[in-house]
Amino acid sequence: AQSVAQPEDQVNVAEGNPLTVKCTYSVSGNPYLFWYVQYPNRGLQFLLKYITGDNLVKGSYGFEAEFNKSQTSFHLKKPSALVSDSALYFCAVRDRVNTGFQKLVFGTGTRLLVSP
Amino acid sequence: DAMVIQNPRYQVTQFGKPVTLSCSQTLNHNVMYWYQQKSSQAPKLLFHYYDKDFNNEADTPDNFQSRRPNTSFCFLDIRSPGLGDAAMYLCATSLTQGANQPQHFGDGTRLSIL
């Protein structure tokens, strides 16, 4: 069975500093990995995904994530945080299988708080 | 802009009184999903449609039903809402069921039960 762990309930960072939101995963095969962001009273917005190829994936709003197979991690990063990045971030995984429906498995979410 | 639209954004109903939440999409995606999300927890998949094929998650209560009359619209029916059903309900779409497909979410309907 697949699972995702987001070890930090909350991450605090000052505006202008780099940020990292951690994610580790477990799948039986190879993963497809996703990051979503959720602002208050809004739905989830897709940020980026890892499918195959380059381990560094670039996404929306200046975010990027690095896939590390040996550490089974997919940490979300941004070089310079903005106050407007404050939101709830979800990592999600799907197993790469050839048949059948695989539901998206979400982590528990990490609240990012960027202070001015 | 192509998008996923949920109506209403806020819904209040009484304990035991049936309620219907709606979702429409202009993305022309084949798959539509319904999720339940409580108190900033991870969204929990209730069911999904692949075209007209309905797929229920094993742990979704019978109290929850869904209809998809056409490609663009999908409804969530809660037959007899209980206090534990108060939550944000999220509709999402994807082009196919492929595991590499990102899902596109609406802004949700927040359901309150009196």
Chai-1 contact restraints between the chains, C-beta under 6 A:
chainA,res_idxA,chainB,res_idxB,connection_type,confidence,min_distance_angstrom,max_distance_angstrom,comment,restraint_id
A,Y32,B,A99,contact,1.0,0.0,6.0,A-B,restraint_1
A,Y32,B,N100,contact,1.0,0.0,6.0,A-B,restraint_2
A,R42,B,D107,contact,1.0,0.0,6.0,A-B,restraint_3
A,G43,B,L90,contact,1.0,0.0,6.0,A-B,restraint_4
A,G43,B,F105,contact,1.0,0.0,6.0,A-B,restraint_5
A,G43,B,G106,contact,1.0,0.0,6.0,A-B,restraint_6
A,G43,B,D107,contact,1.0,0.0,6.0,A-B,restraint_7
A,G43,B,G108,contact,1.0,0.0,6.0,A-B,restraint_8
A,L44,B,F105,contact,1.0,0.0,6.0,A-B,restraint_9
A,F46,B,P102,contact,1.0,0.0,6.0,A-B,restraint_10
A,K49,B,P102,contact,1.0,0.0,6.0,A-B,restraint_11
A,I51,B,N100,contact,1.0,0.0,6.0,A-B,restraint_12
A,L88,B,S40,contact,1.0,0.0,6.0,A-B,restraint_13
A,R94,B,A99,contact,1.0,0.0,6.0,A-B,restraint_14
A,R96,B,A99,contact,1.0,0.0,6.0,A-B,restraint_15
A,F101,B,Q97,contact,1.0,0.0,6.0,A-B,restraint_16
A,Q102,B,A99,contact,1.0,0.0,6.0,A-B,restraint_17
A,K103,B,L45,contact,1.0,0.0,6.0,A-B,restraint_18
A,F106,B,A42,contact,1.0,0.0,6.0,A-B,restraint_19
A,T108,B,A42,contact,1.0,0.0,6.0,A-B,restraint_20
